[in-house]
Amino acid sequence: MKDYLSPLELLHPDGVARRWIAVGGNHPELLLPAGATEPTGSVDLALLAPTANESTARHWLERAVDSCVERLGVDGFLYALVPRQARATVRASLLRHGLVVEPPFAHIPNWNSSQYLLPLASPVAEFAFARVIHTKRWKRTVALALARTPGGLQLIGTAFPWVGLAARRGEGRALFDWLTPRGTTPDDKRSAFVRTSWRGREGAVIIYGFSNSGGLPSIVAKASLSTAFDPADESRNLRDIGQSARAAGARVPQPVELKRLGGRSVLLETPVLGSTLAVVLGSRPDRVADLLGEVVRWLEAWNGVTVKRAPLSDARLQRDVLSPAAFLAPLLERGDEYRIRLEQLCAGVAGTTVPLVHTHNDLTMWNVLRDERGRLGVLDWEGARRHDLPLLDFFYATTDAWAALRKYDDRLAAFEACFGASGEPPSVVSSLYEYFVRAMEVPRPVVELCLHACWVRHAEKECRSRGRAADPAFLQIVQSLAFRRPVAPR
């Protein structure tokens, strides 16, 4: 099985390119499928990405397009990453070959990272700019204005440097055909918007599928570019743990179908609509108190629905604190001292009766939505657990909300602001902390334990799966904890 999928493979009607070629010398590494290219015969994906010199060389583009089109299978597609000045030439050449040329795809922020792969067509682009893409407020305002203006998206496609052109044979199946749930009729006008994770190939990829009949997603798919997680876990959690989250007032996706793309699973689920709080907080930091308060009140309700009081067992402490700490110790300065300190903390609280609750374990503001009626929606349930340690989601969500205020440029600074040992935390964090700890009746020594457990667990997962991902943000937070004894806000 391949080590990973390229985001471009998701455009193929089968969601995977088993045979492919690459032409040109400017292919972004993230977008190349794994494995060797197909030396002969038809291909599912022909990726054309010339260098600046190749794109201006006499007849090079024309011959390259001819070569790619000749190799396309019936359901295959050509994807061209060419400089702005060459796009009209390539598009005209594709049309001369009789191919169906799709609306251009914007790669945001650029080809190399491709966090967003967005077709520049209404209503998909308008939905993405308004509800999903995290950017400065003025940029969102301009993008939305262009998306709503005749010819505006065409202007973006012409002016934006990081654009891809997709073309397919008219007799073949439509792009994203695999998004059609079993038992429903394929839609040859389907379009989709792909969002990859900030974790790169190690994170999830979300595909918002739009039918021809409406301006909102009709289906959402969740897949993994690598084998970092199995969407089957999310399907199980949505059916089990998701029920309690709904009972507490959150809108949670319903699983529709578990499919296979090549050698890995992909989950189709119902869409949960709304604007992500990461986007809202990035453009409206003045709303942090109200929005974080809503999240915490939902957490309190959910914890109340799922709480089960039980003694802290040695096995739980080993699994949730000591084993992650032992794994991280060699990666930390003064790591052995930190591990020993956690062993002492665990020994002091072992046997203490605590409220065990269901946890989400990835309650980033990217995974929390709010609709026009003020209802919260919660996404990405693959890491959820039953009857887990308390306060874990609170510590993570609060820190993440503070990171969202500054476009996630420094997660460690966000943690230090909220739960660091020096200085006064923001008043909203302090008041929500005291409110939540009292409401859940968590003994104070256990509060400190949960603070450590939250971050050593996230850091262990980060380090085990990071691979090519660059920013070890959670390990930095654990290093901060290892250097000094943090104090929770009072």
QUIWO-V31311 format. One record per backbone hydrogen bond with DSSP energy under -1.0 kcal/mol. CO is the residue of the C=O (numbers start at 1). NH is the residue of the N-H. Records with the same first field share a line. If there is no record, write none. Layout:
BEGIN
CO = NH ; NH
END
This chain:
BEGIN
6 = 9
8 = 11
9 = 12
11 = 176
12 = 15
19 = 44 ; 45
20 = 38
21 = 47
23 = 49
43 = 73
44 = 77
45 = 21
46 = 79
47 = 23
48 = 81
49 = 26
51 = 55
57 = 60
59 = 63
60 = 64
61 = 65
62 = 66
63 = 67
64 = 68
65 = 69
66 = 70
69 = 72
71 = 43
77 = 46
78 = 167
79 = 48
80 = 165
83 = 86
84 = 87
86 = 90
87 = 91
88 = 92
89 = 93
90 = 94
91 = 95
92 = 96
93 = 97
94 = 99
95 = 98
100 = 168
104 = 120
105 = 164
106 = 118
108 = 116
110 = 114
115 = 196
116 = 108
117 = 194
118 = 106
119 = 121
121 = 125
123 = 127
124 = 128
125 = 129
126 = 130
127 = 131
128 = 132 ; 133
131 = 276
136 = 140
137 = 141
138 = 142
139 = 143
140 = 144
141 = 145
142 = 146
143 = 147
144 = 148
146 = 149
149 = 152
151 = 155
152 = 156
153 = 157
154 = 158
155 = 159
156 = 160
161 = 163
162 = 107
164 = 105
165 = 80
166 = 102
167 = 78
168 = 100
169 = 172
174 = 177
176 = 179
177 = 180
181 = 184
187 = 190
191 = 210
193 = 208
194 = 117
195 = 206
197 = 200
199 = 202
200 = 203
205 = 223
206 = 195
207 = 221
208 = 193
209 = 218 ; 219
210 = 191
219 = 209
220 = 269
221 = 207
222 = 267
223 = 205
225 = 5
230 = 233
231 = 235
232 = 236
233 = 237
234 = 238
235 = 239
236 = 240
237 = 242
241 = 245
242 = 246
243 = 247
244 = 248
245 = 250
246 = 249
251 = 378
254 = 270
257 = 268
259 = 266
261 = 264
264 = 261
266 = 259
267 = 222
268 = 256 ; 257
269 = 220
275 = 370
276 = 280
277 = 281
278 = 282
279 = 283
280 = 284
284 = 287
285 = 288
287 = 291
288 = 292
289 = 293
290 = 294
291 = 295
292 = 296
293 = 297
294 = 298
295 = 299
296 = 300
297 = 301
298 = 302
299 = 303
300 = 304
301 = 305
302 = 306
303 = 307
308 = 356
310 = 354
312 = 351
313 = 317
314 = 318
315 = 319
316 = 320
317 = 321 ; 322
318 = 323
321 = 325
322 = 326
323 = 327
324 = 328
325 = 329
328 = 331
329 = 332
332 = 335
334 = 338
335 = 339
336 = 340
337 = 341
338 = 342
339 = 343
340 = 344
341 = 345
342 = 346
343 = 347
344 = 348
345 = 349
346 = 350
349 = 352
352 = 312
354 = 310
356 = 308
357 = 388
359 = 385
362 = 364
364 = 367
365 = 278
367 = 379
368 = 277
369 = 377
370 = 275
371 = 374
375 = 371
376 = 251
377 = 369
381 = 384
385 = 359
388 = 357
391 = 395
392 = 396
393 = 397
394 = 398
395 = 399
396 = 400
397 = 401
398 = 402
399 = 403
400 = 404
401 = 405
403 = 406 ; 408
404 = 407
406 = 409
410 = 414
411 = 415
412 = 416
413 = 417
414 = 418
415 = 419
416 = 420
426 = 430
427 = 431
428 = 432
429 = 433
430 = 434
431 = 435
432 = 436
433 = 437
434 = 438
435 = 439
436 = 440
437 = 442
443 = 447
444 = 448
445 = 449
446 = 450
447 = 451
448 = 452
449 = 453
450 = 454
451 = 455
452 = 456
453 = 457
454 = 458
455 = 459
456 = 460
457 = 461
458 = 462
459 = 463
460 = 464
461 = 465
462 = 466
466 = 469
471 = 473
472 = 476
473 = 477
474 = 478
475 = 479
476 = 480
477 = 481
478 = 482
479 = 483
480 = 484
END
